[in-house]
Amino acid sequence: MSDIDRIFPRWAASWGLLARSNALVRSQCKCCGLQQRVDASVQALRFGGNASPVDQLDKCNVVGCHGTIYFMVARTYGRDWITMLSRDDLRDTLASAAPAVNAVSLDLVRLGQQRG
């Protein structure tokens, strides 16, 4: 275990605070790499408003994937995403995790173009 204590922003300390601050939350699967939007208010109802997203893992809900997701947060659009993992053993698994993919990187949507 390292001697470093990771510090997370106060607005990201719990699901309830994330929901109240309108922060952005994503999940990313370590196995398939798929990123998905997460509704912090739903997570607050699911786990409790005082529950922390730090080091919280869940199962991927993509059909056919049996991976594990972790959470990332950002204060608003254009900000860096903060990976909500503090334990070294969990952070070390990211080195061998699948690269991040989403609808844009999979070329499923085109930015700046409307569908007609």
A tleap script that builds the chain and sets N, CA, C and O, in Angstrom:
source leaprc.protein.ff14SB
mol = sequence {
  NMET SER ASP ILE ASP ARG ILE PHE PRO ARG
  TRP ALA ALA SER TRP GLY LEU LEU ALA ARG
  SER ASN ALA LEU VAL ARG SER GLN CYS LYS
  CYS CYS GLY LEU GLN GLN ARG VAL ASP ALA
  SER VAL GLN ALA LEU ARG PHE GLY GLY ASN
  ALA SER PRO VAL ASP GLN LEU ASP LYS CYS
  ASN VAL VAL GLY CYS HIE GLY THR ILE TYR
  PHE MET VAL ALA ARG THR TYR GLY ARG ASP
  TRP ILE THR MET LEU SER ARG ASP ASP LEU
  ARG ASP THR LEU ALA SER ALA ALA PRO ALA
  VAL ASN ALA VAL SER LEU ASP LEU VAL ARG
  LEU GLY GLN GLN ARG CGLY
}
set mol.1.N position { 0.848 -1.178 0.000 }
set mol.1.CA position { 0.000 0.000 0.000 }
set mol.1.C position { 0.888 1.233 0.000 }
set mol.1.O position { 1.912 1.266 0.682 }
set mol.2.N position { 0.500 2.240 -0.758 }
set mol.2.CA position { 1.327 3.441 -0.826 }
set mol.2.C position { 1.042 4.359 0.357 }
set mol.2.O position { 0.044 4.211 1.063 }
set mol.3.N position { 1.938 5.296 0.544 }
set mol.3.CA position { 1.768 6.275 1.617 }
set mol.3.C position { 0.953 7.475 1.164 }
set mol.3.O position { 0.736 8.406 1.939 }
set mol.4.N position { 0.501 7.460 -0.082 }
set mol.4.CA position { -0.245 8.590 -0.633 }
set mol.4.C position { -1.729 8.421 -0.350 }
set mol.4.O position { -2.318 7.388 -0.668 }
set mol.5.N position { -2.322 9.435 0.246 }
set mol.5.CA position { -3.775 9.476 0.410 }
set mol.5.C position { -4.330 10.337 -0.710 }
set mol.5.O position { -3.996 11.516 -0.825 }
set mol.6.N position { -5.168 9.751 -1.522 }
set mol.6.CA position { -5.756 10.507 -2.621 }
set mol.6.C position { -6.891 11.367 -2.080 }
set mol.6.O position { -7.697 10.928 -1.260 }
set mol.7.N position { -6.928 12.578 -2.556 }
set mol.7.CA position { -7.943 13.528 -2.119 }
set mol.7.C position { -8.908 13.761 -3.270 }
set mol.7.O position { -8.499 14.031 -4.399 }
set mol.8.N position { -10.187 13.652 -2.969 }
set mol.8.CA position { -11.221 13.876 -3.962 }
set mol.8.C position { -11.967 15.160 -3.606 }
set mol.8.O position { -12.060 15.517 -2.432 }
set mol.9.N position { -12.493 15.851 -4.606 }
set mol.9.CA position { -13.205 17.107 -4.343 }
set mol.9.C position { -14.396 16.898 -3.417 }
set mol.9.O position { -15.030 15.843 -3.431 }
set mol.10.N position { -14.689 17.904 -2.619 }
set mol.10.CA position { -15.809 17.838 -1.679 }
set mol.10.C position { -17.133 17.598 -2.389 }
set mol.10.O position { -17.980 16.867 -1.876 }
set mol.11.N position { -17.332 18.211 -3.582 }
set mol.11.CA position { -18.580 18.056 -4.317 }
set mol.11.C position { -18.777 16.629 -4.831 }
set mol.11.O position { -19.872 16.281 -5.272 }
set mol.12.N position { -17.717 15.788 -4.778 }
set mol.12.CA position { -17.804 14.408 -5.263 }
set mol.12.C position { -17.717 13.391 -4.128 }
set mol.12.O position { -17.470 12.212 -4.381 }
set mol.13.N position { -17.911 13.818 -2.903 }
set mol.13.CA position { -17.729 12.937 -1.740 }
set mol.13.C position { -18.829 11.899 -1.585 }
set mol.13.O position { -18.609 10.860 -0.964 }
set mol.14.N position { -20.010 12.160 -2.138 }
set mol.14.CA position { -21.118 11.207 -2.012 }
set mol.14.C position { -22.018 11.323 -3.235 }
set mol.14.O position { -21.964 12.299 -3.984 }
set mol.15.N position { -22.849 10.294 -3.415 }
set mol.15.CA position { -23.806 10.332 -4.524 }
set mol.15.C position { -24.781 11.492 -4.361 }
set mol.15.O position { -25.162 12.125 -5.346 }
set mol.16.N position { -25.186 11.775 -3.127 }
set mol.16.CA position { -26.106 12.881 -2.884 }
set mol.16.C position { -25.505 14.225 -3.259 }
set mol.16.O position { -26.177 15.059 -3.866 }
set mol.17.N position { -24.240 14.442 -2.901 }
set mol.17.CA position { -23.571 15.699 -3.250 }
set mol.17.C position { -23.375 15.812 -4.764 }
set mol.17.O position { -23.524 16.896 -5.328 }
set mol.18.N position { -23.048 14.715 -5.411 }
set mol.18.CA position { -22.917 14.736 -6.873 }
set mol.18.C position { -24.245 15.116 -7.519 }
set mol.18.O position { -24.276 15.911 -8.458 }
set mol.19.N position { -25.335 14.553 -7.024 }
set mol.19.CA position { -26.650 14.861 -7.584 }
set mol.19.C position { -27.013 16.326 -7.354 }
set mol.19.O position { -27.496 16.997 -8.266 }
set mol.20.N position { -26.782 16.821 -6.146 }
set mol.20.CA position { -27.141 18.223 -5.833 }
set mol.20.C position { -26.286 19.224 -6.595 }
set mol.20.O position { -26.747 20.325 -6.898 }
set mol.21.N position { -25.054 18.861 -6.905 }
set mol.21.CA position { -24.169 19.802 -7.598 }
set mol.21.C position { -24.299 19.717 -9.116 }
set mol.21.O position { -23.628 20.450 -9.842 }
set mol.22.N position { -25.169 18.817 -9.599 }
set mol.22.CA position { -25.342 18.611 -11.043 }
set mol.22.C position { -24.033 18.245 -11.740 }
set mol.22.O position { -23.819 18.600 -12.899 }
set mol.23.N position { -23.175 17.543 -11.038 }
set mol.23.CA position { -21.914 17.099 -11.617 }
set mol.23.C position { -22.182 16.032 -12.670 }
set mol.23.O position { -23.236 15.395 -12.678 }
set mol.24.N position { -21.225 15.852 -13.544 }
set mol.24.CA position { -21.316 14.820 -14.565 }
set mol.24.C position { -20.678 13.543 -14.033 }
set mol.24.O position { -19.622 13.584 -13.403 }
set mol.25.N position { -21.322 12.417 -14.288 }
set mol.25.CA position { -20.805 11.126 -13.842 }
set mol.25.C position { -20.828 10.166 -15.021 }
set mol.25.O position { -21.801 10.109 -15.773 }
set mol.26.N position { -19.753 9.419 -15.172 }
set mol.26.CA position { -19.660 8.375 -16.185 }
set mol.26.C position { -19.233 7.082 -15.519 }
set mol.26.O position { -18.612 7.081 -14.457 }
set mol.27.N position { -19.579 5.992 -16.164 }
set mol.27.CA position { -19.001 4.708 -15.781 }
set mol.27.C position { -18.165 4.238 -16.956 }
set mol.27.O position { -18.425 4.593 -18.105 }
set mol.28.N position { -17.157 3.436 -16.650 }
set mol.28.CA position { -16.353 2.827 -17.700 }
set mol.28.C position { -16.064 1.392 -17.305 }
set mol.28.O position { -15.655 1.114 -16.178 }
set mol.29.N position { -16.281 0.491 -18.241 }
set mol.29.CA position { -16.055 -0.930 -17.988 }
set mol.29.C position { -14.586 -1.266 -18.217 }
set mol.29.O position { -13.993 -0.865 -19.219 }
set mol.30.N position { -14.017 -1.998 -17.287 }
set mol.30.CA position { -12.625 -2.424 -17.432 }
set mol.30.C position { -12.462 -3.475 -18.518 }
set mol.30.O position { -11.376 -3.619 -19.080 }
set mol.31.N position { -13.529 -4.214 -18.821 }
set mol.31.CA position { -13.464 -5.320 -19.782 }
set mol.31.C position { -13.741 -4.850 -21.217 }
set mol.31.O position { -12.926 -5.087 -22.108 }
set mol.32.N position { -14.878 -4.187 -21.447 }
set mol.32.CA position { -15.240 -3.771 -22.807 }
set mol.32.C position { -14.881 -2.306 -23.089 }
set mol.32.O position { -14.871 -1.889 -24.247 }
set mol.33.N position { -14.593 -1.534 -22.059 }
set mol.33.CA position { -14.192 -0.143 -22.231 }
set mol.33.C position { -15.329 0.830 -22.464 }
set mol.33.O position { -15.095 2.035 -22.554 }
set mol.34.N position { -16.554 0.338 -22.563 }
set mol.34.CA position { -17.682 1.214 -22.878 }
set mol.34.C position { -17.942 2.216 -21.760 }
set mol.34.O position { -18.048 1.852 -20.589 }
set mol.35.N position { -18.042 3.481 -22.147 }
set mol.35.CA position { -18.380 4.548 -21.206 }
set mol.35.C position { -19.863 4.849 -21.345 }
set mol.35.O position { -20.402 4.897 -22.450 }
set mol.36.N position { -20.515 5.052 -20.199 }
set mol.36.CA position { -21.930 5.393 -20.204 }
set mol.36.C position { -22.188 6.509 -19.208 }
set mol.36.O position { -21.504 6.622 -18.191 }
set mol.37.N position { -23.180 7.329 -19.511 }
set mol.37.CA position { -23.596 8.360 -18.567 }
set mol.37.C position { -24.259 7.703 -17.371 }
set mol.37.O position { -24.931 6.680 -17.502 }
set mol.38.N position { -24.065 8.296 -16.213 }
set mol.38.CA position { -24.654 7.786 -14.977 }
set mol.38.C position { -25.426 8.923 -14.328 }
set mol.38.O position { -24.916 10.038 -14.221 }
set mol.39.N position { -26.639 8.654 -13.898 }
set mol.39.CA position { -27.461 9.631 -13.193 }
set mol.39.C position { -27.152 9.529 -11.703 }
set mol.39.O position { -27.505 8.540 -11.060 }
set mol.40.N position { -26.500 10.539 -11.161 }
set mol.40.CA position { -26.096 10.514 -9.756 }
set mol.40.C position { -27.295 10.424 -8.822 }
set mol.40.O position { -27.194 9.820 -7.754 }
set mol.41.N position { -28.420 11.008 -9.196 }
set mol.41.CA position { -29.597 10.942 -8.321 }
set mol.41.C position { -30.149 9.515 -8.251 }
set mol.41.O position { -30.649 9.098 -7.206 }
set mol.42.N position { -30.064 8.778 -9.335 }
set mol.42.CA position { -30.484 7.370 -9.310 }
set mol.42.C position { -29.534 6.563 -8.428 }
set mol.42.O position { -29.972 5.701 -7.666 }
set mol.43.N position { -28.248 6.840 -8.531 }
set mol.43.CA position { -27.267 6.148 -7.694 }
set mol.43.C position { -27.487 6.484 -6.220 }
set mol.43.O position { -27.311 5.627 -5.354 }
set mol.44.N position { -27.874 7.731 -5.932 }
set mol.44.CA position { -28.161 8.121 -4.546 }
set mol.44.C position { -29.354 7.344 -4.009 }
set mol.44.O position { -29.356 6.933 -2.849 }
set mol.45.N position { -30.362 7.140 -4.838 }
set mol.45.CA position { -31.511 6.327 -4.418 }
set mol.45.C position { -31.116 4.863 -4.254 }
set mol.45.O position { -31.587 4.181 -3.344 }
set mol.46.N position { -30.264 4.397 -5.129 }
set mol.46.CA position { -29.864 2.992 -5.133 }
set mol.46.C position { -28.968 2.639 -3.940 }
set mol.46.O position { -29.187 1.625 -3.277 }
set mol.47.N position { -27.963 3.474 -3.669 }
set mol.47.CA position { -26.965 3.157 -2.645 }
set mol.47.C position { -27.094 4.001 -1.383 }
set mol.47.O position { -26.475 3.694 -0.365 }
set mol.48.N position { -27.892 5.062 -1.445 }
set mol.48.CA position { -28.012 6.007 -0.343 }
set mol.48.C position { -27.261 7.282 -0.657 }
set mol.48.O position { -26.178 7.244 -1.240 }
set mol.49.N position { -27.826 8.397 -0.276 }
set mol.49.CA position { -27.238 9.701 -0.577 }
set mol.49.C position { -25.881 9.924 0.054 }
set mol.49.O position { -25.080 10.701 -0.465 }
set mol.50.N position { -25.607 9.257 1.166 }
set mol.50.CA position { -24.321 9.424 1.844 }
set mol.50.C position { -23.256 8.449 1.363 }
set mol.50.O position { -22.097 8.557 1.763 }
set mol.51.N position { -23.631 7.494 0.507 }
set mol.51.CA position { -22.671 6.510 -0.003 }
set mol.51.C position { -21.662 7.192 -0.918 }
set mol.51.O position { -22.012 8.083 -1.692 }
set mol.52.N position { -20.441 6.777 -0.822 }
set mol.52.CA position { -19.362 7.366 -1.609 }
set mol.52.C position { -19.146 6.607 -2.907 }
set mol.52.O position { -19.188 5.377 -2.917 }
set mol.53.N position { -18.913 7.325 -4.008 }
set mol.53.CA position { -18.580 6.666 -5.266 }
set mol.53.C position { -17.110 6.234 -5.327 }
set mol.53.O position { -16.712 5.533 -6.257 }
set mol.54.N position { -16.314 6.642 -4.355 }
set mol.54.CA position { -14.889 6.305 -4.331 }
set mol.54.C position { -14.735 4.803 -4.102 }
set mol.54.O position { -15.284 4.250 -3.149 }
set mol.55.N position { -13.991 4.159 -4.974 }
set mol.55.CA position { -13.712 2.721 -4.927 }
set mol.55.C position { -14.965 1.864 -5.051 }
set mol.55.O position { -14.932 0.679 -4.718 }
set mol.56.N position { -16.056 2.432 -5.518 }
set mol.56.CA position { -17.274 1.654 -5.714 }
set mol.56.C position { -17.248 1.051 -7.115 }
set mol.56.O position { -17.046 1.755 -8.104 }
set mol.57.N position { -17.451 -0.235 -7.182 }
set mol.57.CA position { -17.478 -0.954 -8.449 }
set mol.57.C position { -18.865 -1.549 -8.647 }
set mol.57.O position { -19.602 -1.767 -7.686 }
set mol.58.N position { -19.207 -1.808 -9.891 }
set mol.58.CA position { -20.496 -2.415 -10.210 }
set mol.58.C position { -20.295 -3.300 -11.427 }
set mol.58.O position { -19.223 -3.292 -12.032 }
set mol.59.N position { -21.300 -4.050 -11.783 }
set mol.59.CA position { -21.220 -4.928 -12.952 }
set mol.59.C position { -21.592 -4.142 -14.207 }
set mol.59.O position { -22.471 -3.281 -14.177 }
set mol.60.N position { -20.914 -4.448 -15.300 }
set mol.60.CA position { -21.231 -3.837 -16.587 }
set mol.60.C position { -22.609 -4.326 -17.030 }
set mol.60.O position { -22.942 -5.498 -16.853 }
set mol.61.N position { -23.407 -3.429 -17.605 }
set mol.61.CA position { -24.744 -3.828 -18.040 }
set mol.61.C position { -24.854 -3.993 -19.551 }
set mol.61.O position { -25.958 -4.029 -20.094 }
set mol.62.N position { -23.712 -4.094 -20.231 }
set mol.62.CA position { -23.711 -4.330 -21.667 }
set mol.62.C position { -23.946 -5.816 -21.912 }
set mol.62.O position { -23.311 -6.666 -21.287 }
set mol.63.N position { -24.853 -6.118 -22.819 }
set mol.63.CA position { -25.181 -7.513 -23.129 }
set mol.63.C position { -23.921 -8.237 -23.587 }
set mol.63.O position { -23.228 -7.781 -24.496 }
set mol.64.N position { -23.635 -9.354 -22.956 }
set mol.64.CA position { -22.493 -10.175 -23.310 }
set mol.64.C position { -21.212 -9.847 -22.572 }
set mol.64.O position { -20.254 -10.617 -22.642 }
set mol.65.N position { -21.164 -8.736 -21.874 }
set mol.65.CA position { -19.964 -8.361 -21.122 }
set mol.65.C position { -20.148 -8.757 -19.662 }
set mol.65.O position { -21.219 -8.567 -19.085 }
set mol.66.N position { -19.114 -9.297 -19.087 }
set mol.66.CA position { -19.150 -9.687 -17.680 }
set mol.66.C position { -18.123 -8.892 -16.888 }
set mol.66.O position { -17.623 -9.356 -15.863 }
set mol.67.N position { -17.815 -7.696 -17.365 }
set mol.67.CA position { -16.799 -6.857 -16.750 }
set mol.67.C position { -17.300 -6.080 -15.546 }
set mol.67.O position { -18.451 -6.199 -15.127 }
set mol.68.N position { -16.402 -5.291 -15.014 }
set mol.68.CA position { -16.654 -4.456 -13.848 }
set mol.68.C position { -16.490 -2.998 -14.241 }
set mol.68.O position { -15.542 -2.636 -14.938 }
set mol.69.N position { -17.419 -2.162 -13.791 }
set mol.69.CA position { -17.315 -0.731 -14.077 }
set mol.69.C position { -16.821 0.025 -12.856 }
set mol.69.O position { -17.005 -0.397 -11.714 }
set mol.70.N position { -16.191 1.150 -13.133 }
set mol.70.CA position { -15.816 2.117 -12.107 }
set mol.70.C position { -16.373 3.466 -12.550 }
set mol.70.O position { -16.833 3.610 -13.682 }
set mol.71.N position { -16.333 4.439 -11.670 }
set mol.71.CA position { -16.969 5.718 -11.945 }
set mol.71.C position { -15.946 6.836 -12.105 }
set mol.71.O position { -14.870 6.812 -11.506 }
set mol.72.N position { -16.310 7.813 -12.927 }
set mol.72.CA position { -15.521 9.024 -13.138 }
set mol.72.C position { -16.463 10.216 -13.001 }
set mol.72.O position { -17.644 10.119 -13.336 }
set mol.73.N position { -15.950 11.322 -12.518 }
set mol.73.CA position { -16.772 12.514 -12.342 }
set mol.73.C position { -16.065 13.740 -12.913 }
set mol.73.O position { -14.839 13.787 -13.003 }
set mol.74.N position { -16.863 14.718 -13.291 }
set mol.74.CA position { -16.354 16.016 -13.735 }
set mol.74.C position { -17.326 17.080 -13.233 }
set mol.74.O position { -18.536 16.860 -13.200 }
set mol.75.N position { -16.800 18.205 -12.853 }
set mol.75.CA position { -17.632 19.282 -12.315 }
set mol.75.C position { -18.610 19.805 -13.350 }
set mol.75.O position { -19.760 20.113 -13.036 }
set mol.76.N position { -18.136 19.903 -14.603 }
set mol.76.CA position { -18.962 20.396 -15.695 }
set mol.76.C position { -18.296 20.011 -17.006 }
set mol.76.O position { -17.210 19.432 -16.995 }
set mol.77.N position { -18.923 20.319 -18.131 }
set mol.77.CA position { -18.346 20.011 -19.435 }
set mol.77.C position { -17.035 20.759 -19.620 }
set mol.77.O position { -16.889 21.895 -19.168 }
set mol.78.N position { -16.088 20.121 -20.283 }
set mol.78.CA position { -14.800 20.748 -20.558 }
set mol.78.C position { -13.771 20.563 -19.461 }
set mol.78.O position { -12.617 20.953 -19.635 }
set mol.79.N position { -14.147 19.990 -18.357 }
set mol.79.CA position { -13.211 19.738 -17.255 }
set mol.79.C position { -12.636 18.336 -17.370 }
set mol.79.O position { -13.204 17.470 -18.037 }
set mol.80.N position { -11.502 18.123 -16.711 }
set mol.80.CA position { -10.906 16.789 -16.675 }
set mol.80.C position { -11.792 15.844 -15.880 }
set mol.80.O position { -12.425 16.241 -14.901 }
set mol.81.N position { -11.830 14.594 -16.311 }
set mol.81.CA position { -12.576 13.565 -15.594 }
set mol.81.C position { -11.698 13.013 -14.478 }
set mol.81.O position { -10.517 12.731 -14.681 }
set mol.82.N position { -12.285 12.866 -13.311 }
set mol.82.CA position { -11.578 12.343 -12.142 }
set mol.82.C position { -12.000 10.892 -11.951 }
set mol.82.O position { -13.182 10.605 -11.766 }
set mol.83.N position { -11.045 9.988 -11.994 }
set mol.83.CA position { -11.316 8.576 -11.747 }
set mol.83.C position { -11.507 8.383 -10.255 }
set mol.83.O position { -10.639 8.743 -9.461 }
set mol.84.N position { -12.636 7.820 -9.876 }
set mol.84.CA position { -12.993 7.697 -8.462 }
set mol.84.C position { -12.459 6.400 -7.844 }
set mol.84.O position { -13.186 5.662 -7.180 }
set mol.85.N position { -11.195 6.151 -8.078 }
set mol.85.CA position { -10.518 5.005 -7.476 }
set mol.85.C position { -9.354 5.523 -6.645 }
set mol.85.O position { -8.522 6.283 -7.141 }
set mol.86.N position { -9.295 5.118 -5.388 }
set mol.86.CA position { -8.203 5.572 -4.526 }
set mol.86.C position { -7.241 4.452 -4.168 }
set mol.86.O position { -6.054 4.696 -3.949 }
set mol.87.N position { -7.746 3.226 -4.108 }
set mol.87.CA position { -6.898 2.107 -3.704 }
set mol.87.C position { -5.917 1.761 -4.821 }
set mol.87.O position { -6.293 1.710 -5.993 }
set mol.88.N position { -4.675 1.527 -4.458 }
set mol.88.CA position { -3.652 1.202 -5.447 }
set mol.88.C position { -3.973 -0.060 -6.227 }
set mol.88.O position { -3.734 -0.113 -7.433 }
set mol.89.N position { -4.512 -1.080 -5.566 }
set mol.89.CA position { -4.816 -2.321 -6.274 }
set mol.89.C position { -5.875 -2.101 -7.351 }
set mol.89.O position { -5.808 -2.721 -8.412 }
set mol.90.N position { -6.848 -1.229 -7.097 }
set mol.90.CA position { -7.878 -0.929 -8.099 }
set mol.90.C position { -7.311 -0.069 -9.219 }
set mol.90.O position { -7.619 -0.296 -10.389 }
set mol.91.N position { -6.491 0.908 -8.876 }
set mol.91.CA position { -5.889 1.781 -9.887 }
set mol.91.C position { -4.932 1.004 -10.791 }
set mol.91.O position { -4.827 1.295 -11.982 }
set mol.92.N position { -4.232 0.014 -10.221 }
set mol.92.CA position { -3.283 -0.777 -11.004 }
set mol.92.C position { -3.977 -1.597 -12.080 }
set mol.92.O position { -3.380 -1.875 -13.120 }
set mol.93.N position { -5.235 -1.991 -11.850 }
set mol.93.CA position { -5.962 -2.788 -12.849 }
set mol.93.C position { -6.302 -1.974 -14.099 }
set mol.93.O position { -6.602 -2.552 -15.144 }
set mol.94.N position { -6.261 -0.642 -14.011 }
set mol.94.CA position { -6.588 0.197 -15.161 }
set mol.94.C position { -5.528 0.095 -16.261 }
set mol.94.O position { -5.820 0.350 -17.429 }
set mol.95.N position { -4.306 -0.275 -15.890 }
set mol.95.CA position { -3.232 -0.402 -16.881 }
set mol.95.C position { -3.541 -1.504 -17.896 }
set mol.95.O position { -3.140 -1.407 -19.056 }
set mol.96.N position { -4.240 -2.534 -17.472 }
set mol.96.CA position { -4.566 -3.633 -18.378 }
set mol.96.C position { -6.037 -3.608 -18.812 }
set mol.96.O position { -6.515 -4.554 -19.439 }
set mol.97.N position { -6.745 -2.538 -18.482 }
set mol.97.CA position { -8.162 -2.423 -18.842 }
set mol.97.C position { -8.311 -2.069 -20.316 }
set mol.97.O position { -7.393 -1.538 -20.940 }
set mol.98.N position { -9.473 -2.369 -20.851 }
set mol.98.CA position { -9.781 -2.022 -22.237 }
set mol.98.C position { -9.769 -0.506 -22.401 }
set mol.98.O position { -10.133 0.214 -21.471 }
set mol.99.N position { -9.359 -0.011 -23.561 }
set mol.99.CA position { -9.390 1.436 -23.785 }
set mol.99.C position { -10.831 1.946 -23.816 }
set mol.99.O position { -11.758 1.210 -24.157 }
set mol.100.N position { -10.997 3.203 -23.458 }
set mol.100.CA position { -12.331 3.809 -23.427 }
set mol.100.C position { -12.935 3.867 -24.821 }
set mol.100.O position { -12.276 4.248 -25.789 }
set mol.101.N position { -14.214 3.478 -24.902 }
set mol.101.CA position { -14.967 3.607 -26.153 }
set mol.101.C position { -16.332 4.212 -25.830 }
set mol.101.O position { -16.883 4.013 -24.748 }
set mol.102.N position { -16.854 4.949 -26.795 }
set mol.102.CA position { -18.187 5.527 -26.658 }
set mol.102.C position { -18.767 5.689 -28.058 }
set mol.102.O position { -18.136 5.290 -29.037 }
set mol.103.N position { -19.936 6.256 -28.163 }
set mol.103.CA position { -20.615 6.365 -29.454 }
set mol.103.C position { -19.794 7.160 -30.465 }
set mol.103.O position { -19.833 6.858 -31.658 }
set mol.104.N position { -19.058 8.164 -30.014 }
set mol.104.CA position { -18.251 8.968 -30.932 }
set mol.104.C position { -17.052 8.162 -31.422 }
set mol.104.O position { -16.781 8.117 -32.622 }
set mol.105.N position { -16.330 7.524 -30.493 }
set mol.105.CA position { -15.140 6.766 -30.904 }
set mol.105.C position { -15.499 5.534 -31.738 }
set mol.105.O position { -14.677 5.065 -32.524 }
set mol.106.N position { -16.698 5.012 -31.580 }
set mol.106.CA position { -17.161 3.879 -32.390 }
set mol.106.C position { -17.766 4.339 -33.716 }
set mol.106.O position { -18.221 3.520 -34.515 }
set mol.107.N position { -17.770 5.663 -33.944 }
set mol.107.CA position { -18.301 6.264 -35.160 }
set mol.107.C position { -19.786 5.952 -35.359 }
set mol.107.O position { -20.252 5.751 -36.481 }
set mol.108.N position { -20.517 5.916 -34.237 }
set mol.108.CA position { -21.960 5.688 -34.292 }
set mol.108.C position { -22.724 6.991 -34.448 }
set mol.108.O position { -23.865 6.994 -34.910 }
set mol.109.N position { -22.104 8.092 -34.067 }
set mol.109.CA position { -22.705 9.417 -34.223 }
set mol.109.C position { -21.654 10.350 -34.803 }
set mol.109.O position { -20.451 10.131 -34.660 }
set mol.110.N position { -22.134 11.382 -35.454 }
set mol.110.CA position { -21.232 12.380 -36.025 }
set mol.110.C position { -21.432 13.690 -35.266 }
set mol.110.O position { -22.556 14.173 -35.131 }
set mol.111.N position { -20.356 14.248 -34.785 }
set mol.111.CA position { -20.452 15.509 -34.053 }
set mol.111.C position { -20.711 16.648 -35.020 }
set mol.111.O position { -20.124 16.695 -36.101 }
set mol.112.N position { -21.582 17.561 -34.641 }
set mol.112.CA position { -21.856 18.748 -35.431 }
set mol.112.C position { -22.770 18.530 -36.626 }
set mol.112.O position { -23.041 19.475 -37.367 }
set mol.113.N position { -23.244 17.324 -36.829 }
set mol.113.CA position { -24.149 17.059 -37.947 }
set mol.113.C position { -25.478 16.575 -37.389 }
set mol.113.O position { -25.529 15.774 -36.455 }
set mol.114.N position { -26.535 17.074 -37.973 }
set mol.114.CA position { -27.861 16.613 -37.582 }
set mol.114.C position { -28.279 15.479 -38.467 }
set mol.114.O position { -27.955 15.434 -39.654 }
set mol.115.N position { -29.000 14.569 -37.879 }
set mol.115.CA position { -29.548 13.474 -38.687 }
set mol.115.C position { -30.817 13.950 -39.375 }
set mol.115.O position { -31.631 14.647 -38.769 }
set mol.116.N position { -30.979 13.595 -40.572 }
set mol.116.CA position { -32.144 14.073 -41.289 }
set mol.116.C position { -32.898 13.006 -41.852 }
set mol.116.O position { -33.920 13.244 -42.495 }
savepdb mol mol.pdb
quit
